[in-house]
Amino acid sequence: MSLVLEQLSLGYRRELIVNELSLAAGAGRLCVLLGPNGTGKSTLLKGIAGLLAPKQGRVLLNGEDLAGMSRARRAGKVVYLPQITPTGARITVFEAVLMALKVHGAVRVTEADLAAVRDVLDELGVAHLSARYLEQLSGGQRQLVAIAQALIRKPEVLLLDEPTSALDLYHSLHIMAVLRRLTRAQNMVTLVAIHDLNLAARTADDVLAVKGGSLQAFGPLHQCLSPELVHTLYGVEADLLTGPDGSLLVHPRLAG
Ligand SMILES: Nc1ncnc2c1ncn2[C@@H]1O[C@H](COP(=O)(O)OP(=O)(O)OP(=O)(O)O)[C@@H](O)[C@H]1O
């Protein structure tokens, strides 16, 4: 499995947001996408998902240009979970996840489909909400269900835009751990836009950092994450500490 961006430029109308980005993302590794607000992280994810046509360059999945793929074929390979997920129609959690599984597949629902839905809801700790309507969920519960809808499709490329923004500490850690495990087990390319640097530092294999439309860093977390990178991205002075379990901790210095 390989995902290659070749001189990828993306934008809206005449405005260029992502500028000639080139990289090759490794499968089986959880990569966090870092960068300040409004810098183009969502734009990049949308471009990789094929929801935004490149102004220049290409996105290659196993050597095949995504732009030439049919929508249905692409949707079977690349799943993108946007930052804001729709509140949804009056369907239950179980139905919503089942619909995500069947969206591009055969209409007939099998025992295996039902078991897959039960498994993913169980894995994300929301099995008890199966019969609840989406509109009756809290923000965090809705986010967990949206993640379940993305995971059940078992994509080759999984693109998640701030999937933990509504989650508490336990659920944030749990989701990132599940993502890391499934990324390895299913050999996916997983790209997660995230603002919580410490959550990123605890869970990521790789870092992709962007600012002002261009690549600031890309590679293994321990090589890329540095006080310099934090300063470049956010203009904040920070120390990088090592926690008792060897994980990195970003400790910002307070101004003044
Ligand atoms: N549909 C659109 N039309 C025009 N400009 C857009 C559109 N969507 C985003 N932009 C602009 O593109 C730039 C990058 O936005 P994007 O959402 O990709 O940033 P981001 O890095 O994901 O930000 P955040 O961390 O705040 O979510 C911003 O200046 C934004 O205003």
The ligand as an SDF file (V2000), in Angstrom:
LIG
                    3D

 31 33  0  0  0  0  0  0  0  0999 V2000
  -14.7280   26.1680    0.7080 N   0  0  0  0  0  0  0  0  0  0  0  0
  -13.8030   27.1230    0.8460 C   0  0  0  0  0  0  0  0  0  0  0  0
  -13.7630   28.2030    0.0120 N   0  0  0  0  0  0  0  0  0  0  0  0
  -12.8200   29.1700    0.1360 C   0  0  0  0  0  0  0  0  0  0  0  0
  -11.8450   29.1580    1.0740 N   0  0  0  0  0  0  0  0  0  0  0  0
  -11.8400   28.1120    1.9350 C   0  0  0  0  0  0  0  0  0  0  0  0
  -12.7970   27.0530    1.8710 C   0  0  0  0  0  0  0  0  0  0  0  0
  -12.5330   26.1590    2.8630 N   0  0  0  0  0  0  0  0  0  0  0  0
  -11.4480   26.6380    3.5180 C   0  0  0  0  0  0  0  0  0  0  0  0
  -11.0430   27.8120    2.9590 N   0  0  0  0  0  0  0  0  0  0  0  0
   -9.8850   28.6240    3.3870 C   0  0  0  0  0  0  0  0  0  0  0  0
   -8.7110   27.8260    3.1760 O   0  0  0  0  0  0  0  0  0  0  0  0
   -7.7870   28.0600    4.2290 C   0  0  0  0  0  0  0  0  0  0  0  0
   -7.3980   26.7190    4.8580 C   0  0  0  0  0  0  0  0  0  0  0  0
   -8.5490   26.1610    5.4810 O   0  0  0  0  0  0  0  0  0  0  0  0
   -8.5310   24.7190    6.1290 P   0  0  0  0  0  0  0  0  0  0  0  0
   -9.9120   24.4380    6.6170 O   0  0  0  0  0  0  0  0  0  0  0  0
   -7.9190   23.7800    5.1720 O   0  0  0  0  0  0  0  0  0  0  0  0
   -7.5300   24.9640    7.3480 O   0  0  0  0  0  0  0  0  0  0  0  0
   -7.1590   24.0240    8.5970 P   0  0  0  0  0  0  0  0  0  0  0  0
   -5.6780   23.9930    8.6600 O   0  0  0  0  0  0  0  0  0  0  0  0
   -7.8740   22.7270    8.4960 O   0  0  0  0  0  0  0  0  0  0  0  0
   -7.7240   24.9000    9.7850 O   0  0  0  0  0  0  0  0  0  0  0  0
   -8.2980   24.5320   11.2780 P   0  0  0  0  0  0  0  0  0  0  0  0
   -7.1350   24.0250   12.0820 O   0  0  0  0  0  0  0  0  0  0  0  0
   -8.7610   25.8750   11.7490 O   0  0  0  0  0  0  0  0  0  0  0  0
   -9.3980   23.5320   11.1050 O   0  0  0  0  0  0  0  0  0  0  0  0
   -8.4380   29.0320    5.2040 C   0  0  0  0  0  0  0  0  0  0  0  0
   -7.9610   30.3330    4.9340 O   0  0  0  0  0  0  0  0  0  0  0  0
   -9.9070   28.9290    4.8690 C   0  0  0  0  0  0  0  0  0  0  0  0
  -10.5530   30.1410    5.1190 O   0  0  0  0  0  0  0  0  0  0  0  0
  1  2  1  0
  2  3  1  0
  2  7  2  0
  3  4  2  0
  4  5  1  0
  5  6  2  0
  6  7  1  0
  6 10  1  0
  7  8  1  0
  8  9  2  0
  9 10  1  0
 10 11  1  0
 11 12  1  0
 11 30  1  0
 12 13  1  0
 13 14  1  0
 13 28  1  0
 14 15  1  0
 15 16  1  0
 16 17  2  0
 16 18  1  0
 16 19  1  0
 19 20  1  0
 20 21  2  0
 20 22  1  0
 20 23  1  0
 23 24  1  0
 24 25  2  0
 24 26  1  0
 24 27  1  0
 28 29  1  0
 28 30  1  0
 30 31  1  0
M  END
$$$$
